[in-house]
Amino acid sequence: MVKQRISLRDIDIAINGKIVGGVEELSATKNREMYPAGEGGTHKTVEIVEGFETIEGTLTRAFLDVELINELCPDTSVLPEFTLSGSVNNGKTPGRTIQILGVKFAGFELSDLAKDSEYSKTSLPFNATGLKLL
């Protein structure tokens, strides 16, 4: 398995291209499975093949514009899939912008946020489908 660690600060949360909130800090790991591929009918490995890619992480101190989310996605209590974008803090490409695509929270609903603050002070775990360096 190949792992790539990602650390971002001051991240925008966007749904359908509209910014609906932000996050102070993000930490994530992109995992890519590697497995051996053999010749037909034998157990001899001839190459190592890349498998599925997963992205798992945590958002710290997120805030959301619940009214705007309700306008964009009426009749839903679950936060829809969204995109995160921010500047890379570490690694080989500091300062570049990264987008994390297809982000979803497990077990988080908009009603979990305080009515008056629209702000989550807890860490929120997420999964994502991909990322793009800009």
Rosetta constraint file for C-alpha pairs under 8 A:
AtomPair CA 1 CA 31 HARMONIC 6.62 0.50
AtomPair CA 1 CA 32 HARMONIC 5.58 0.50
AtomPair CA 1 CA 33 HARMONIC 4.54 0.50
AtomPair CA 1 CA 34 HARMONIC 5.42 0.50
AtomPair CA 2 CA 31 HARMONIC 5.74 0.50
AtomPair CA 2 CA 32 HARMONIC 5.13 0.50
AtomPair CA 2 CA 33 HARMONIC 6.50 0.50
AtomPair CA 2 CA 34 HARMONIC 7.32 0.50
AtomPair CA 3 CA 29 HARMONIC 6.43 0.50
AtomPair CA 3 CA 30 HARMONIC 5.61 0.50
AtomPair CA 3 CA 31 HARMONIC 4.68 0.50
AtomPair CA 3 CA 32 HARMONIC 6.53 0.50
AtomPair CA 4 CA 29 HARMONIC 5.57 0.50
AtomPair CA 4 CA 30 HARMONIC 5.05 0.50
AtomPair CA 4 CA 31 HARMONIC 6.62 0.50
AtomPair CA 5 CA 27 HARMONIC 7.50 0.50
AtomPair CA 5 CA 28 HARMONIC 5.89 0.50
AtomPair CA 5 CA 29 HARMONIC 4.54 0.50
AtomPair CA 5 CA 30 HARMONIC 6.41 0.50
AtomPair CA 6 CA 26 HARMONIC 7.83 0.50
AtomPair CA 6 CA 27 HARMONIC 5.70 0.50
AtomPair CA 6 CA 28 HARMONIC 5.04 0.50
AtomPair CA 6 CA 29 HARMONIC 5.98 0.50
AtomPair CA 6 CA 30 HARMONIC 7.67 0.50
AtomPair CA 6 CA 88 HARMONIC 7.49 0.50
AtomPair CA 6 CA 90 HARMONIC 7.66 0.50
AtomPair CA 7 CA 25 HARMONIC 7.58 0.50
AtomPair CA 7 CA 26 HARMONIC 5.70 0.50
AtomPair CA 7 CA 27 HARMONIC 4.65 0.50
AtomPair CA 7 CA 28 HARMONIC 6.56 0.50
AtomPair CA 7 CA 88 HARMONIC 6.36 0.50
AtomPair CA 7 CA 89 HARMONIC 5.86 0.50
AtomPair CA 7 CA 90 HARMONIC 6.57 0.50
AtomPair CA 8 CA 25 HARMONIC 5.82 0.50
AtomPair CA 8 CA 26 HARMONIC 5.09 0.50
AtomPair CA 8 CA 27 HARMONIC 6.59 0.50
AtomPair CA 8 CA 86 HARMONIC 6.17 0.50
AtomPair CA 8 CA 87 HARMONIC 5.95 0.50
AtomPair CA 8 CA 88 HARMONIC 5.19 0.50
AtomPair CA 8 CA 89 HARMONIC 5.52 0.50
AtomPair CA 9 CA 23 HARMONIC 7.37 0.50
AtomPair CA 9 CA 24 HARMONIC 5.46 0.50
AtomPair CA 9 CA 25 HARMONIC 4.45 0.50
AtomPair CA 9 CA 26 HARMONIC 6.28 0.50
AtomPair CA 9 CA 86 HARMONIC 6.63 0.50
AtomPair CA 9 CA 87 HARMONIC 6.77 0.50
AtomPair CA 9 CA 88 HARMONIC 7.61 0.50
AtomPair CA 9 CA 89 HARMONIC 7.08 0.50
AtomPair CA 10 CA 22 HARMONIC 6.91 0.50
AtomPair CA 10 CA 23 HARMONIC 5.77 0.50
AtomPair CA 10 CA 24 HARMONIC 4.72 0.50
AtomPair CA 10 CA 25 HARMONIC 6.24 0.50
AtomPair CA 10 CA 86 HARMONIC 6.35 0.50
AtomPair CA 10 CA 87 HARMONIC 7.72 0.50
AtomPair CA 11 CA 22 HARMONIC 5.42 0.50
AtomPair CA 11 CA 23 HARMONIC 5.07 0.50
AtomPair CA 11 CA 24 HARMONIC 6.43 0.50
AtomPair CA 11 CA 25 HARMONIC 7.09 0.50
AtomPair CA 11 CA 26 HARMONIC 7.71 0.50
AtomPair CA 11 CA 84 HARMONIC 6.36 0.50
AtomPair CA 11 CA 85 HARMONIC 5.47 0.50
AtomPair CA 11 CA 86 HARMONIC 4.48 0.50
AtomPair CA 11 CA 87 HARMONIC 7.53 0.50
AtomPair CA 12 CA 19 HARMONIC 6.44 0.50
AtomPair CA 12 CA 20 HARMONIC 7.78 0.50
AtomPair CA 12 CA 21 HARMONIC 6.08 0.50
AtomPair CA 12 CA 22 HARMONIC 4.43 0.50
AtomPair CA 12 CA 23 HARMONIC 6.55 0.50
AtomPair CA 12 CA 84 HARMONIC 5.65 0.50
AtomPair CA 12 CA 85 HARMONIC 5.38 0.50
AtomPair CA 12 CA 86 HARMONIC 6.45 0.50
AtomPair CA 13 CA 19 HARMONIC 5.58 0.50
AtomPair CA 13 CA 20 HARMONIC 5.73 0.50
AtomPair CA 13 CA 21 HARMONIC 4.98 0.50
AtomPair CA 13 CA 22 HARMONIC 5.15 0.50
AtomPair CA 13 CA 23 HARMONIC 7.40 0.50
AtomPair CA 13 CA 82 HARMONIC 6.82 0.50
AtomPair CA 13 CA 83 HARMONIC 5.88 0.50
AtomPair CA 13 CA 84 HARMONIC 4.87 0.50
AtomPair CA 13 CA 85 HARMONIC 6.90 0.50
AtomPair CA 14 CA 18 HARMONIC 5.08 0.50
AtomPair CA 14 CA 19 HARMONIC 4.18 0.50
AtomPair CA 14 CA 20 HARMONIC 5.52 0.50
AtomPair CA 14 CA 21 HARMONIC 7.13 0.50
AtomPair CA 14 CA 82 HARMONIC 5.77 0.50
AtomPair CA 14 CA 83 HARMONIC 5.22 0.50
AtomPair CA 14 CA 84 HARMONIC 6.43 0.50
AtomPair CA 15 CA 19 HARMONIC 6.56 0.50
AtomPair CA 15 CA 20 HARMONIC 6.73 0.50
AtomPair CA 15 CA 69 HARMONIC 7.88 0.50
AtomPair CA 15 CA 72 HARMONIC 7.91 0.50
AtomPair CA 15 CA 80 HARMONIC 7.73 0.50
AtomPair CA 15 CA 81 HARMONIC 7.29 0.50
AtomPair CA 15 CA 82 HARMONIC 4.95 0.50
AtomPair CA 15 CA 83 HARMONIC 6.51 0.50
AtomPair CA 16 CA 82 HARMONIC 7.57 0.50
AtomPair CA 20 CA 64 HARMONIC 5.84 0.50
AtomPair CA 20 CA 65 HARMONIC 5.32 0.50
AtomPair CA 20 CA 66 HARMONIC 7.79 0.50
AtomPair CA 20 CA 68 HARMONIC 6.51 0.50
AtomPair CA 20 CA 69 HARMONIC 6.55 0.50
AtomPair CA 21 CA 62 HARMONIC 7.48 0.50
AtomPair CA 21 CA 63 HARMONIC 5.44 0.50
AtomPair CA 21 CA 64 HARMONIC 4.19 0.50
AtomPair CA 21 CA 65 HARMONIC 5.73 0.50
AtomPair CA 22 CA 62 HARMONIC 5.81 0.50
AtomPair CA 22 CA 63 HARMONIC 5.51 0.50
AtomPair CA 22 CA 64 HARMONIC 6.64 0.50
AtomPair CA 23 CA 59 HARMONIC 6.58 0.50
AtomPair CA 23 CA 60 HARMONIC 6.45 0.50
AtomPair CA 23 CA 61 HARMONIC 5.78 0.50
AtomPair CA 23 CA 62 HARMONIC 4.25 0.50
AtomPair CA 23 CA 63 HARMONIC 6.34 0.50
AtomPair CA 24 CA 59 HARMONIC 7.79 0.50
AtomPair CA 24 CA 60 HARMONIC 6.15 0.50
AtomPair CA 24 CA 61 HARMONIC 5.66 0.50
AtomPair CA 24 CA 62 HARMONIC 6.55 0.50
AtomPair CA 25 CA 59 HARMONIC 6.00 0.50
AtomPair CA 25 CA 60 HARMONIC 5.20 0.50
AtomPair CA 25 CA 61 HARMONIC 7.06 0.50
AtomPair CA 26 CA 57 HARMONIC 7.21 0.50
AtomPair CA 26 CA 58 HARMONIC 5.84 0.50
AtomPair CA 26 CA 59 HARMONIC 4.69 0.50
AtomPair CA 26 CA 60 HARMONIC 6.25 0.50
AtomPair CA 27 CA 57 HARMONIC 5.53 0.50
AtomPair CA 27 CA 58 HARMONIC 5.53 0.50
AtomPair CA 27 CA 59 HARMONIC 6.79 0.50
AtomPair CA 28 CA 55 HARMONIC 6.84 0.50
AtomPair CA 28 CA 56 HARMONIC 5.54 0.50
AtomPair CA 28 CA 57 HARMONIC 3.79 0.50
AtomPair CA 28 CA 58 HARMONIC 6.31 0.50
AtomPair CA 29 CA 55 HARMONIC 5.72 0.50
AtomPair CA 29 CA 56 HARMONIC 5.56 0.50
AtomPair CA 29 CA 57 HARMONIC 6.15 0.50
AtomPair CA 30 CA 53 HARMONIC 7.00 0.50
AtomPair CA 30 CA 54 HARMONIC 5.76 0.50
AtomPair CA 30 CA 55 HARMONIC 4.42 0.50
AtomPair CA 30 CA 56 HARMONIC 6.65 0.50
AtomPair CA 31 CA 53 HARMONIC 5.58 0.50
AtomPair CA 31 CA 54 HARMONIC 5.19 0.50
AtomPair CA 31 CA 55 HARMONIC 6.22 0.50
AtomPair CA 32 CA 50 HARMONIC 6.95 0.50
AtomPair CA 32 CA 51 HARMONIC 6.35 0.50
AtomPair CA 32 CA 52 HARMONIC 5.87 0.50
AtomPair CA 32 CA 53 HARMONIC 4.42 0.50
AtomPair CA 32 CA 54 HARMONIC 6.53 0.50
AtomPair CA 33 CA 50 HARMONIC 6.03 0.50
AtomPair CA 33 CA 51 HARMONIC 4.78 0.50
AtomPair CA 33 CA 52 HARMONIC 5.71 0.50
AtomPair CA 33 CA 53 HARMONIC 6.59 0.50
AtomPair CA 34 CA 48 HARMONIC 6.46 0.50
AtomPair CA 34 CA 49 HARMONIC 5.69 0.50
AtomPair CA 34 CA 50 HARMONIC 4.68 0.50
AtomPair CA 34 CA 51 HARMONIC 5.50 0.50
AtomPair CA 35 CA 48 HARMONIC 5.57 0.50
AtomPair CA 35 CA 49 HARMONIC 5.48 0.50
AtomPair CA 35 CA 50 HARMONIC 6.59 0.50
AtomPair CA 35 CA 51 HARMONIC 6.89 0.50
AtomPair CA 36 CA 45 HARMONIC 5.87 0.50
AtomPair CA 36 CA 46 HARMONIC 7.47 0.50
AtomPair CA 36 CA 47 HARMONIC 5.96 0.50
AtomPair CA 36 CA 48 HARMONIC 4.48 0.50
AtomPair CA 36 CA 49 HARMONIC 6.07 0.50
AtomPair CA 37 CA 45 HARMONIC 5.53 0.50
AtomPair CA 37 CA 46 HARMONIC 6.07 0.50
AtomPair CA 37 CA 47 HARMONIC 5.47 0.50
AtomPair CA 37 CA 48 HARMONIC 5.92 0.50
AtomPair CA 37 CA 49 HARMONIC 6.40 0.50
AtomPair CA 38 CA 42 HARMONIC 6.61 0.50
AtomPair CA 38 CA 43 HARMONIC 5.79 0.50
AtomPair CA 38 CA 44 HARMONIC 5.22 0.50
AtomPair CA 38 CA 45 HARMONIC 4.24 0.50
AtomPair CA 38 CA 46 HARMONIC 5.24 0.50
AtomPair CA 38 CA 47 HARMONIC 7.02 0.50
AtomPair CA 39 CA 43 HARMONIC 6.97 0.50
AtomPair CA 39 CA 44 HARMONIC 6.23 0.50
AtomPair CA 39 CA 45 HARMONIC 6.81 0.50
AtomPair CA 39 CA 46 HARMONIC 6.43 0.50
AtomPair CA 53 CA 129 HARMONIC 7.94 0.50
AtomPair CA 53 CA 130 HARMONIC 7.86 0.50
AtomPair CA 54 CA 127 HARMONIC 7.62 0.50
AtomPair CA 54 CA 128 HARMONIC 6.99 0.50
AtomPair CA 54 CA 129 HARMONIC 6.60 0.50
AtomPair CA 54 CA 130 HARMONIC 7.52 0.50
AtomPair CA 55 CA 127 HARMONIC 5.66 0.50
AtomPair CA 55 CA 128 HARMONIC 5.16 0.50
AtomPair CA 55 CA 129 HARMONIC 6.55 0.50
AtomPair CA 55 CA 130 HARMONIC 6.87 0.50
AtomPair CA 56 CA 125 HARMONIC 7.52 0.50
AtomPair CA 56 CA 126 HARMONIC 5.86 0.50
AtomPair CA 56 CA 127 HARMONIC 4.60 0.50
AtomPair CA 56 CA 128 HARMONIC 6.49 0.50
AtomPair CA 57 CA 125 HARMONIC 5.68 0.50
AtomPair CA 57 CA 126 HARMONIC 5.39 0.50
AtomPair CA 57 CA 127 HARMONIC 6.49 0.50
AtomPair CA 58 CA 123 HARMONIC 6.21 0.50
AtomPair CA 58 CA 124 HARMONIC 5.38 0.50
AtomPair CA 58 CA 125 HARMONIC 4.28 0.50
AtomPair CA 58 CA 126 HARMONIC 5.91 0.50
AtomPair CA 59 CA 123 HARMONIC 5.52 0.50
AtomPair CA 59 CA 124 HARMONIC 5.11 0.50
AtomPair CA 59 CA 125 HARMONIC 6.39 0.50
AtomPair CA 59 CA 126 HARMONIC 7.55 0.50
AtomPair CA 60 CA 121 HARMONIC 7.12 0.50
AtomPair CA 60 CA 122 HARMONIC 6.42 0.50
AtomPair CA 60 CA 123 HARMONIC 4.58 0.50
AtomPair CA 60 CA 124 HARMONIC 6.54 0.50
AtomPair CA 61 CA 119 HARMONIC 7.26 0.50
AtomPair CA 61 CA 120 HARMONIC 5.60 0.50
AtomPair CA 61 CA 121 HARMONIC 4.73 0.50
AtomPair CA 61 CA 122 HARMONIC 6.17 0.50
AtomPair CA 61 CA 123 HARMONIC 6.56 0.50
AtomPair CA 62 CA 119 HARMONIC 6.05 0.50
AtomPair CA 62 CA 120 HARMONIC 5.26 0.50
AtomPair CA 62 CA 121 HARMONIC 6.86 0.50
AtomPair CA 63 CA 118 HARMONIC 5.90 0.50
AtomPair CA 63 CA 119 HARMONIC 4.23 0.50
AtomPair CA 63 CA 120 HARMONIC 5.96 0.50
AtomPair CA 64 CA 118 HARMONIC 5.64 0.50
AtomPair CA 64 CA 119 HARMONIC 6.39 0.50
AtomPair CA 65 CA 69 HARMONIC 6.36 0.50
AtomPair CA 65 CA 118 HARMONIC 6.62 0.50
AtomPair CA 66 CA 70 HARMONIC 6.11 0.50
AtomPair CA 66 CA 110 HARMONIC 7.15 0.50
AtomPair CA 66 CA 118 HARMONIC 6.61 0.50
AtomPair CA 67 CA 71 HARMONIC 6.34 0.50
AtomPair CA 68 CA 72 HARMONIC 6.22 0.50
AtomPair CA 69 CA 73 HARMONIC 5.84 0.50
AtomPair CA 69 CA 74 HARMONIC 7.75 0.50
AtomPair CA 70 CA 74 HARMONIC 4.91 0.50
AtomPair CA 70 CA 75 HARMONIC 7.40 0.50
AtomPair CA 70 CA 76 HARMONIC 7.43 0.50
AtomPair CA 73 CA 80 HARMONIC 7.73 0.50
AtomPair CA 77 CA 109 HARMONIC 5.80 0.50
AtomPair CA 77 CA 110 HARMONIC 5.75 0.50
AtomPair CA 77 CA 111 HARMONIC 6.96 0.50
AtomPair CA 78 CA 108 HARMONIC 6.85 0.50
AtomPair CA 78 CA 109 HARMONIC 4.65 0.50
AtomPair CA 78 CA 110 HARMONIC 6.03 0.50
AtomPair CA 79 CA 104 HARMONIC 7.70 0.50
AtomPair CA 79 CA 105 HARMONIC 7.60 0.50
AtomPair CA 79 CA 108 HARMONIC 7.33 0.50
AtomPair CA 79 CA 109 HARMONIC 6.09 0.50
AtomPair CA 79 CA 110 HARMONIC 6.19 0.50
AtomPair CA 80 CA 104 HARMONIC 7.03 0.50
AtomPair CA 81 CA 102 HARMONIC 5.51 0.50
AtomPair CA 81 CA 103 HARMONIC 5.41 0.50
AtomPair CA 81 CA 104 HARMONIC 5.18 0.50
AtomPair CA 82 CA 101 HARMONIC 6.81 0.50
AtomPair CA 82 CA 102 HARMONIC 5.63 0.50
AtomPair CA 82 CA 103 HARMONIC 5.18 0.50
AtomPair CA 82 CA 104 HARMONIC 6.85 0.50
AtomPair CA 83 CA 99 HARMONIC 6.69 0.50
AtomPair CA 83 CA 100 HARMONIC 5.69 0.50
AtomPair CA 83 CA 101 HARMONIC 4.78 0.50
AtomPair CA 83 CA 102 HARMONIC 6.03 0.50
AtomPair CA 83 CA 103 HARMONIC 5.97 0.50
AtomPair CA 84 CA 99 HARMONIC 5.52 0.50
AtomPair CA 84 CA 100 HARMONIC 5.06 0.50
AtomPair CA 84 CA 101 HARMONIC 6.69 0.50
AtomPair CA 84 CA 103 HARMONIC 7.43 0.50
AtomPair CA 85 CA 97 HARMONIC 6.84 0.50
AtomPair CA 85 CA 98 HARMONIC 5.55 0.50
AtomPair CA 85 CA 99 HARMONIC 4.30 0.50
AtomPair CA 85 CA 100 HARMONIC 6.32 0.50
AtomPair CA 86 CA 97 HARMONIC 5.44 0.50
AtomPair CA 86 CA 98 HARMONIC 5.67 0.50
AtomPair CA 86 CA 99 HARMONIC 6.79 0.50
AtomPair CA 87 CA 94 HARMONIC 7.36 0.50
AtomPair CA 87 CA 95 HARMONIC 5.38 0.50
AtomPair CA 87 CA 96 HARMONIC 5.47 0.50
AtomPair CA 87 CA 97 HARMONIC 4.41 0.50
AtomPair CA 87 CA 98 HARMONIC 6.15 0.50
AtomPair CA 88 CA 93 HARMONIC 6.74 0.50
AtomPair CA 88 CA 94 HARMONIC 4.96 0.50
AtomPair CA 88 CA 95 HARMONIC 5.27 0.50
AtomPair CA 88 CA 96 HARMONIC 5.57 0.50
AtomPair CA 88 CA 97 HARMONIC 6.11 0.50
AtomPair CA 88 CA 98 HARMONIC 6.61 0.50
AtomPair CA 89 CA 94 HARMONIC 5.17 0.50
AtomPair CA 89 CA 95 HARMONIC 6.49 0.50
AtomPair CA 90 CA 94 HARMONIC 5.21 0.50
AtomPair CA 96 CA 133 HARMONIC 7.10 0.50
AtomPair CA 96 CA 134 HARMONIC 6.61 0.50
AtomPair CA 97 CA 133 HARMONIC 6.02 0.50
AtomPair CA 97 CA 134 HARMONIC 5.29 0.50
AtomPair CA 98 CA 131 HARMONIC 7.01 0.50
AtomPair CA 98 CA 132 HARMONIC 5.69 0.50
AtomPair CA 98 CA 133 HARMONIC 4.50 0.50
AtomPair CA 98 CA 134 HARMONIC 5.92 0.50
AtomPair CA 99 CA 131 HARMONIC 5.48 0.50
AtomPair CA 99 CA 132 HARMONIC 5.13 0.50
AtomPair CA 99 CA 133 HARMONIC 6.44 0.50
AtomPair CA 99 CA 134 HARMONIC 7.63 0.50
AtomPair CA 100 CA 128 HARMONIC 6.87 0.50
AtomPair CA 100 CA 129 HARMONIC 7.83 0.50
AtomPair CA 100 CA 130 HARMONIC 5.99 0.50
AtomPair CA 100 CA 131 HARMONIC 4.36 0.50
AtomPair CA 100 CA 132 HARMONIC 6.56 0.50
AtomPair CA 101 CA 128 HARMONIC 6.08 0.50
AtomPair CA 101 CA 129 HARMONIC 5.89 0.50
AtomPair CA 101 CA 130 HARMONIC 5.17 0.50
AtomPair CA 101 CA 131 HARMONIC 5.57 0.50
AtomPair CA 101 CA 132 HARMONIC 7.74 0.50
AtomPair CA 102 CA 128 HARMONIC 5.01 0.50
AtomPair CA 102 CA 129 HARMONIC 5.02 0.50
AtomPair CA 102 CA 130 HARMONIC 6.79 0.50
AtomPair CA 103 CA 126 HARMONIC 6.56 0.50
AtomPair CA 103 CA 127 HARMONIC 5.72 0.50
AtomPair CA 103 CA 128 HARMONIC 4.23 0.50
AtomPair CA 103 CA 129 HARMONIC 6.79 0.50
AtomPair CA 104 CA 126 HARMONIC 5.62 0.50
AtomPair CA 104 CA 127 HARMONIC 5.61 0.50
AtomPair CA 104 CA 128 HARMONIC 6.31 0.50
AtomPair CA 105 CA 124 HARMONIC 7.26 0.50
AtomPair CA 105 CA 125 HARMONIC 6.38 0.50
AtomPair CA 105 CA 126 HARMONIC 4.63 0.50
AtomPair CA 105 CA 127 HARMONIC 6.65 0.50
AtomPair CA 106 CA 125 HARMONIC 7.35 0.50
AtomPair CA 106 CA 126 HARMONIC 6.59 0.50
AtomPair CA 106 CA 127 HARMONIC 7.96 0.50
AtomPair CA 108 CA 112 HARMONIC 6.79 0.50
AtomPair CA 109 CA 113 HARMONIC 7.86 0.50
AtomPair CA 111 CA 115 HARMONIC 7.72 0.50
AtomPair CA 113 CA 117 HARMONIC 7.34 0.50
AtomPair CA 113 CA 118 HARMONIC 5.35 0.50
AtomPair CA 113 CA 119 HARMONIC 6.13 0.50
AtomPair CA 113 CA 120 HARMONIC 6.12 0.50
AtomPair CA 114 CA 118 HARMONIC 5.63 0.50
AtomPair CA 114 CA 119 HARMONIC 6.85 0.50
AtomPair CA 114 CA 120 HARMONIC 7.87 0.50
